[in-house]
Amino acid sequence: MLDVSEPPARSATFGGRGIGYDERVLTPRPWTEGQSLWARELLDEVPAGPVLEICSGAGHIGLLAVSGTDRTLVQVDADLHACVWASRNARSWGISSDIRHGTMSEAVMVDERFALILADPPYLPSDDVTRFPEDPLTAIDGGGDGLDLARQCLDVIERHLVRDGVALLQLRDVEQGRELESDAKQRGLTIAENRRFDGGAVLLLRRTTEGRADGRQAES
């Protein structure tokens, strides 16, 4: 007989609050609280406007980033189970988040612009994913060099970041960030900082004056 029972719910503490998830969703990594807190600091500097989180998983990074602010939040994930948990966690935290199930390129409307974009893609090379059998494959497999989804995140950032906005892109390590320098430059983005955390790394991305701004080619 087919087992259609739901896996047991799990809970983690993130930013001093509870985050729910189950075995079908990547376990929240404690170190990523640093990405949330960095984002929160940046929200005091960037223009008015909403926050976008792509590859949001259970939603914890984006929720902590906007908690206590008046910023609206949009969260996107290609995995339906992740979206379900992101929605539950948003309700638990009392935050109104627009949860969207779909690919990052399809779930964000062409004319939408964001003051801050959080990107938390899978970043392991495909050959390495078997080392982590407890993790959902779709949440960790970043393709041949581990950066396929990260490059897609750069595409979204290029199209949807406001001119003076910022993006924080999560990666495995600072070396991956160096590998993305040319990809970012091709999209009119610059890596303003490549910050190491105890568990990963996060890139701070800004637009360059020569790049694309608000979806249109910047004038010289």
RODO-2510 file (C-alpha; in nm, 4 decimals, decimal comma):
residues 220
     n   res          X          Y          Z
     1     m     0,0000     0,0000     0,0000
     2     l     0,1273     0,3459    -0,0929
     3     d     0,2422     0,5480     0,2078
     4     v     0,0954     0,8968     0,1676
     5     s     0,1617     1,0127     0,5228
     6     e     0,3332     1,3431     0,5806
     7     p     0,6879     1,3345     0,7208
     8     p     0,7113     1,4548     1,0800
     9     a     0,7526     1,8253     1,1297
    10     r     1,0805     1,9579     1,2647
    11     s     1,1772     2,2867     1,4213
    12     a     1,4928     2,4954     1,4387
    13     t     1,5716     2,8183     1,6204
    14     f     1,6677     3,1041     1,3921
    15     g     1,7161     3,4580     1,5126
    16     g     1,5736     3,3518     1,8466
    17     r     1,2473     3,2318     1,6904
    18     g     1,1144     2,9009     1,5687
    19     i     1,1283     2,7874     1,2047
    20     g     0,9316     2,4839     1,0935
    21     y     1,0362     2,2437     0,8197
    22     d     1,0496     1,8729     0,7415
    23     e     1,2817     1,6255     0,5713
    24     r     1,1773     1,7431     0,2243
    25     v     1,3153     2,0913     0,2931
    26     l     1,6757     2,1896     0,3595
    27     t     1,7477     2,2235     0,7301
    28     p     1,8071     2,5921     0,8164
    29     r     2,1791     2,6549     0,8577
    30     p     2,2545     2,8592     1,1721
    31     w     2,5335     3,0538     0,9980
    32     t     2,2862     3,2042     0,7505
    33     e     2,1512     3,4192     1,0311
    34     g     2,4528     3,6350     0,9442
    35     q     2,3130     3,6910     0,5959
    36     s     1,9801     3,8005     0,7453
    37     l     2,1417     4,0417     0,9883
    38     w     2,3602     4,1885     0,7132
    39     a     2,0480     4,2378     0,5023
    40     r     1,8742     4,4083     0,7938
    41     e     2,1621     4,6566     0,8220
    42     l     2,1482     4,7285     0,4499
    43     l     1,7750     4,7995     0,4636
    44     d     1,8596     5,1178     0,6535
    45     e     2,0633     5,2363     0,3542
    46     v     1,8816     5,1260     0,0386
    47     p     1,5889     5,3067    -0,1258
    48     a     1,2285     5,2447    -0,0345
    49     g     1,0777     4,9324    -0,1849
    50     p     1,0120     4,5646    -0,1312
    51     v     1,2543     4,2802    -0,0583
    52     l     1,2828     3,9721    -0,2785
    53     e     1,4183     3,6355    -0,1649
    54     i     1,4827     3,3745    -0,4343
    55     c     1,5507     3,0085    -0,3552
    56     s     1,3912     3,0892    -0,0211
    57     g     1,3536     2,7389     0,1211
    58     a     1,1637     2,7504     0,4502
    59     g     1,1777     3,1305     0,4363
    60     h     1,3841     3,1954     0,7480
    61     i     1,6498     3,4216     0,5945
    62     g     1,4052     3,6641     0,4392
    63     l     1,1729     3,6638     0,7391
    64     l     1,4488     3,7569     0,9804
    65     a     1,5786     4,0225     0,7414
    66     v     1,2486     4,2149     0,7288
    67     s     1,1299     4,1393     1,0825
    68     g     1,0542     4,4632     1,2638
    69     t     1,0562     4,6719     0,9458
    70     d     0,7788     4,7984     0,7192
    71     r     0,9306     4,6348     0,4089
    72     t     0,7099     4,4046     0,2070
    73     l     0,8556     4,0632     0,1243
    74     v     0,8292     3,8383    -0,1810
    75     q     0,9695     3,4843    -0,1492
    76     v     1,0175     3,2441    -0,4401
    77     d     1,1087     2,8775    -0,4478
    78     a     1,0775     2,6102    -0,7155
    79     d     0,9910     2,3449    -0,4562
    80     l     0,6272     2,3352    -0,3433
    81     h     0,7104     2,1872    -0,0025
    82     a     0,9482     2,4743     0,0675
    83     c     0,6762     2,7246    -0,0230
    84     v     0,4309     2,5544     0,2123
    85     w     0,6764     2,5821     0,4996
    86     a     0,7689     2,9403     0,4099
    87     s     0,4006     3,0292     0,4257
    88     r     0,3558     2,8581     0,7615
    89     n     0,6622     3,0278     0,9038
    90     a     0,5531     3,3695     0,7793
    91     r     0,2177     3,3261     0,9537
    92     s     0,3901     3,2092     1,2706
    93     w     0,6135     3,5165     1,2696
    94     g     0,3243     3,7502     1,1908
    95     i     0,4820     3,8655     0,8648
    96     s     0,2827     3,9085     0,5456
    97     s     0,4960     3,7475     0,2743
    98     d     0,3989     3,6949    -0,0872
    99     i     0,5037     3,3302    -0,1331
   100     r     0,5407     3,2221    -0,4968
   101     h     0,5944     2,8697    -0,6213
   102     g     0,7885     2,8591    -0,9470
   103     t     1,1232     2,9160    -1,1080
   104     m     1,2936     3,2403    -1,0208
   105     s     1,2768     3,3597    -1,3813
   106     e     0,9025     3,2996    -1,4095
   107     a     0,7705     3,3881    -1,0638
   108     v     0,8912     3,7499    -1,0700
   109     m     0,6966     3,9813    -1,2987
   110     v     0,8840     4,1718    -1,5688
   111     d     0,8083     4,5145    -1,4212
   112     e     0,8770     4,4304    -1,0565
   113     r     1,1705     4,6059    -0,8905
   114     f     1,3241     4,5443    -0,5476
   115     a     1,5420     4,7481    -0,3145
   116     l     1,7139     4,4399    -0,1765
   117     i     1,7390     4,0890    -0,3203
   118     l     1,8388     3,7851    -0,1170
   119     a     1,9545     3,4838    -0,3156
   120     d     2,0124     3,1477    -0,1463
   121     p     2,0688     2,8997    -0,4308
   122     p     2,1992     2,5422    -0,4253
   123     y     2,5751     2,5683    -0,4701
   124     l     2,7291     2,2227    -0,4456
   125     p     2,8824     2,0712    -0,7612
   126     s     2,6700     1,7781    -0,8758
   127     d     2,9551     1,5350    -0,8084
   128     d     2,9558     1,6330    -0,4400
   129     v     2,5877     1,5960    -0,3516
   130     t     2,6151     1,2281    -0,2559
   131     r     2,8214     1,3376     0,0446
   132     f     2,5028     1,4859     0,1928
   133     p     2,2348     1,2161     0,1582
   134     e     2,0190     1,3731     0,4291
   135     d     1,9662     1,6898     0,2228
   136     p     1,7031     1,7207    -0,0536
   137     l     1,8803     1,7025    -0,3894
   138     t     1,6981     2,0013    -0,5359
   139     a     1,8149     2,2170    -0,2448
   140     i     2,1870     2,1476    -0,2813
   141     d     2,2663     2,0536    -0,6444
   142     g     2,4144     2,3578    -0,8169
   143     g     2,5141     2,1852    -1,1412
   144     g     2,8527     2,0939    -1,2818
   145     d     3,0587     2,3607    -1,1077
   146     g     2,8024     2,4374    -0,8391
   147     l     2,7207     2,7787    -0,9841
   148     d     2,4417     2,7128    -1,2356
   149     l     2,1697     2,8421    -1,0038
   150     a     2,3902     3,1232    -0,8769
   151     r     2,4226     3,2524    -1,2338
   152     q     2,0441     3,2392    -1,2703
   153     c     2,0250     3,4459    -0,9527
   154     l     2,2546     3,7027    -1,1136
   155     d     2,0124     3,7206    -1,4078
   156     v     1,7253     3,7974    -1,1704
   157     i     1,9321     4,0561    -0,9853
   158     e     2,0255     4,2226    -1,3141
   159     r     1,6613     4,2495    -1,4203
   160     h     1,4919     4,3396    -1,0938
   161     l     1,7284     4,5323    -0,8643
   162     v     1,6664     4,9074    -0,8430
   163     r     1,9539     5,1339    -0,9380
   164     d     2,0774     5,2003    -0,5832
   165     g     1,9670     4,8678    -0,4385
   166     v     2,1826     4,5797    -0,3206
   167     a     2,1769     4,2016    -0,3386
   168     l     2,3198     3,9358    -0,1081
   169     l     2,4045     3,6079    -0,2789
   170     q     2,4841     3,3055    -0,0628
   171     l     2,7612     3,0691    -0,1763
   172     r     2,9691     2,7781    -0,0464
   173     d     3,2883     2,9806     0,0018
   174     v     3,4713     3,2955    -0,1051
   175     e     3,6418     3,1056    -0,3856
   176     q     3,3050     3,0552    -0,5560
   177     g     3,2549     3,4294    -0,5291
   178     r     3,5775     3,4915    -0,7157
   179     e     3,4623     3,2517    -0,9861
   180     l     3,1492     3,4638    -1,0341
   181     e     3,3285     3,7953    -1,0825
   182     s     3,3213     3,7861    -1,4622
   183     d     2,9596     3,6618    -1,4665
   184     a     2,8581     3,9528    -1,2460
   185     k     3,0473     4,2044    -1,4592
   186     q     2,8752     4,0775    -1,7745
   187     r     2,5429     4,1610    -1,6094
   188     g     2,6398     4,5116    -1,5045
   189     l     2,6994     4,4103    -1,1443
   190     t     2,9989     4,4491    -0,9188
   191     i     3,0948     4,2429    -0,6160
   192     a     3,1342     4,5094    -0,3493
   193     e     3,2210     4,2567    -0,0788
   194     n     3,2893     3,8834    -0,0561
   195     r     3,2291     3,8041     0,3105
   196     r     3,3292     3,4743     0,4695
   197     f     3,1086     3,3157     0,7342
   198     d     3,1693     3,0095     0,9503
   199     g     2,9839     2,7765     0,7161
   200     g     2,9720     2,9617     0,3872
   201     a     3,0097     3,2975     0,2158
   202     v     2,7890     3,5824     0,0957
   203     l     2,8479     3,8263    -0,1894
   204     l     2,7309     4,1865    -0,1697
   205     l     2,6363     4,2972    -0,5208
   206     r     2,5690     4,6463    -0,6516
   207     r     2,5056     4,7866    -0,9954
   208     t     2,7834     4,9454    -1,1965
   209     t     2,7224     5,2715    -1,3799
   210     e     2,8026     5,0963    -1,7075
   211     g     2,5540     4,8176    -1,6465
   212     r     2,1843     4,7703    -1,6814
   213     a     1,9609     4,9689    -1,4505
   214     d     1,5925     4,8976    -1,3957
   215     g     1,5854     4,6519    -1,6844
   216     r     1,7100     4,9037    -1,9449
   217     q     2,0547     4,9746    -2,0830
   218     a     2,2083     5,2615    -1,8866
   219     e     2,2906     5,5721    -2,0834
   220     s     2,6533     5,6705    -2,1169
***
